[in-house]
Amino acid sequence: VLAYLTPWNQGGYAVAERFASKFTHIAPVWFQIVRQGPENYQIRGEQDVRSAWLESMRKAAPHVKIVPRVIVEELTPESLGALLTEKIEQRAFVQEVSRVTQKFGLDGIVLELWSRIQMTPEVRPLMTTTVRNLGKRLHHKNLTLGLVVPPFVESFGPAELAALEADVDLFSMNTYDFSQPTTAGPNAPYDWVRKCVQDLRPTATAAPKLCVGLNFYGNIYGPQGGSAIVGHQYLDILRAQGPNIRTTWNSRAREHTMQFTTVQGPSSLYFPTTRSIAERVHLARDLGTGLALWEIGQGIDHFYQEL
């Protein structure tokens, strides 16, 4: 189980310690990496690192690998082309990652690059080769590489999974945000999540590396449109609306829907419940995959009893 946590939902740090036995990897969302010039990469975000929390986690849960997400930013055609085609650029990229992991005693990274660019038939093989090279270099330094991948075979398919299996330790698949803020609907319909995994045709050795995304946030839709909500906002709504809420189980999406009316008009709320989480945990077990939780500062404590 890979668990993300973010600096803007700081309760996630305490959750990580309290439920550490539930996780194998934790990915704090701390870092951005940018290309400053030829063979010159810089990781930003060191000010967000919680050194005291890292020390506490090391003592309390030495089995958990700390693998911060590193998102590639300020991408230009020039910078992307350099990274995808020049090994000397890839070496410089890994050197900067290695510098930061050594400085803070980290176990590796979860790289967000694949999902950042428009994938074309020309770019896909270059991206695959680049990630393989990065993985080999990081493994040589005893560092873990996770890779964020989109839930669409048009961007990341069976060929890429097979090619990268040996050099990537975790694939974090974003199987949520099925419905957009403009259109009310379930966040991660059950059959869609299953299809996203099955479309990749993972082998018995690749499946455990594939972490199926599980959202710990929800969406609310009202007269003014839709927006995301997190655990404390959800609890506030329950307290405020109480018996006015009508809850139904969508047997097809396998999610709960909650409906209520305020002075502004009718609203629909889609938020995870223990039942919807249990359904997806069982699905992951049936498929032989792992889970990627986004994110543990957004959820509710009783969610973790289902893991």
N, C-alpha and C positions, 0 to 999 in steps of 0.2 A: 504494500500500500504506500503510494506516494502522496504526501500531504503538502499542499502549498500553504504558505501564510504570507500576509502582506503587512507592511509597516502602517498602513492606514486603518487596519483592523487589528489593533495591538493585542486584543484578547487572545489571538492565535498563539502567542508565545506561551501563555499559561496553559492553553489547551494542549500544545505540543508536549509539555512536561507532564501534565496530568494523565494523558492518554498515550504516552510514548510506547507502551507495549502493543498498541494497535498499528504502529507504523514501522515501515522498513526504511523509508527515505523521507526527509523533510526538505522542501524547497522554499526557503525564504525568497521573496521577490525583492531583492536588493539591488541588482546590478544591471547596468546597460553598458554595452561595448560599442565603441565608435572607432572608425579609421581616421586617424589624424593626418595621415600622409603615407607615402610608400613605406611599407614594412613597419608601420607605426600604429599600434592599437592602444586604446586607453579604456580601462574599465572605470565607469563612474558609479557612484552610489555607496562608496565605502563608509560614508557618514551614517548610513542606515544600519550598519552591522551592529548587532547586540553582543558584544564580547562576553559580558557576564552571563547572558543566556546561553551562549555557546559552551562556556565552561560548565554551567549547570547541566546542560544536556549531555555533555561528555561523561560527567560523573554519574548521572541518573540513568542514562540510556545509551551505553557505549555501542549497542548493536545498531542504533539508528544512524544512517549516513546522512550528513548534512550536505546537500547538493543545491546551492542557490540557483534560481533561474537567472540566466544571462540573456537578455534580449538584445539583438543587433539593431542599432538605431542609426539614423542619418544615412540610410542606404542611398547611394547614387548608382547609376549605371557603371560609373568608373570604379567605385569601391567594391561593388558586387562582382564585377568582372575580374578585378584583381584577386579577390578571395577565391573565386571559383576556378581560376585558371593558373595561378602561380603558387607553387609549393612554398616558395620563400615567404609569401604572404601568409599562408596557412601556418607556417612555423612561427611567424611573429605573433599571430593570433593566439596560438597555444602558449607561447611564452608569457603573454600578458595574463592569460587565464591561470597559468601555473604560478605566476608571481602572487596573485591575489589569494589563490587557494593555500599557498604556503604561508602567506602572511597571517591568515586567520585560522589555519588548521582545518581547512574544509576537505571534504572527500571527493569533490568533483563539481559538476555543473549540470543543469538542465538547460539546453540551448534552444532558444526560440529564434530560428532563422527561416526554416522551411515555410512556416505559415505566414511569413512576412512579405513574401514576394509572389508575383503572378507567375505561376508555373506554366512553362511552355514545353513542347517536345524537345526544344534545343537546350533548355535550362535543366530539365530533370536529370539527364545523365551527368551533367557537370556538378549539380548539387549532390547527387548520390556519391560521386567520387570524392568530393570535398568533405562530406560528413565522414566517409570511411577514413580518409586521411587524418581528419581531426581526431576521430576515435582511436586510431592506432597510436597517434602521438600522445594523447592523454593517457591511454592504457600503459604506454611505456613509462609514464610518470606515476603509475599506480593511481590514476584518477578515474572516477566514474563519469560516463557521458550519458545523459538523458537527452531525448530529442522531442520537442513539441511537434506534433503532426496534426494536420487537419483531418476531419472525418469524411473526406471525399476522395474516392479512388481516382478522380480526375487529377488530383494534385499529389496524392501519395497512395500508391497501389501495391499489389502483391509483389511486383518485381522489385520495388524499392525496399519493401520489408525484408525480402529474401536476401537482397544484396547487402543490407546494413546489419543484419541480425548478429553477425560475429563481432562487429565493431561498436555497436550501440548497446548499452546496458538496459535502458528503459525507453519505451516509446509512450509519450503522454498524449493521448488522443482527446481532442476537445469535443466530446459527445454531449454537448449541451447548447443552449441558445438556438434551439430548433425554431422557436417562435420569436419574432422580432417585436420591439416595443410598439410598433404600429398595428400589430395584429395579435389579438388575444389567443392564447393557446398553450399547450403543454411545453415545458422547457426541454424535455428529453424523452420523447415517446419511446416506449419499451421496444417495439419492433424496429424502429429506426436505429436505436442503439445496437441492437443485435445485428442488424444488416450491415452497419458500419464495420463491425468486427468481422463478420463472415465474408464480406467483400474482399478483405485483405487475405483471406485463406491462410491464416497463420499456421505454421507447423507446430508440432508438439513442443519444440524447443523455443520457438518464437513467441508463442502465446503467453507464457508467463512474463515475458518482457513487455507485453502490450498492456498499458495501464488505461483502462476505460474511464473517461472523465465522468465524475459524479458531482453535480452542483449542490452546494450547501447554501445557496441563495435562491431567491424566487423573483417573480415579477407580479406587479399589480397593474391592472388596467381599469381606468375610470374614464369619465367624460373628457378629461384633459389629455388622454393618451396613456401610454404605458411607461413604467420605469422599474428598475431593479430594486429589490428590498433585501435586507439582511435580517439575521435572527432577532435582534432587539427590536427592530421595526415591526416584524411579524408579531412578536409578543405584545407590543403596544396596541396593534390592531385587534388582537384577540381580547385584550382587556377592555378596549374602548367599545367594541361592537358586541362582544359576548353572545347572547342568545339571538342576536339579529343575523348571525352568520349561518348560512345554509351550506353544508359540506356534502359534496358528492364524490364518489369514486368513479373515475374514468377507466373502465375495465380494459379499454383498448390501449390507451397511453400508459395505464397503470400509474396514474398520479391522481392526487386529490385536487379538486377545484373548490374554492370557497367563494361564495357570492354574498354580498351585502349591499345595502343602500344607505348613503349619507345625504346630507342636504345638497351636495353637489350632483348626486345622481347615483346610478348603479355602478358597482365595482366588482371585478373578478380578480381573485387572488390565486396564484399558482406558487406553492411553496412546498419544499420537500417535507415528507412525514416519515415516521419510522416505517410505515408500511411500504411507501414508495422506495425508500432506501433499501429495505430488506429485499424487495423484488430485484433490484439491480445488483445487490451483493450476490444473491443466488444466481443471477444471470452470469455474472463474471465467473463464479465458480463453475457453472455448467460449461462455459466457454474456455475455461482454463486460463483466464487472464487475471491481471492485477487490476487495481483501481487507482485513479488519480483524483484527489479531492480538491475542488476549488470552492472555497478555501476555508481553512479551519477557524479563522477568525469571524466567519459569517454565520456559522451554524448554531445549533443548540446542543447542549451537552448530551441529551438523551439519544442523539443520532449515533453516538459512538458505540452504544450497546449492540448495534446491528452489525458492526464490523468484526 
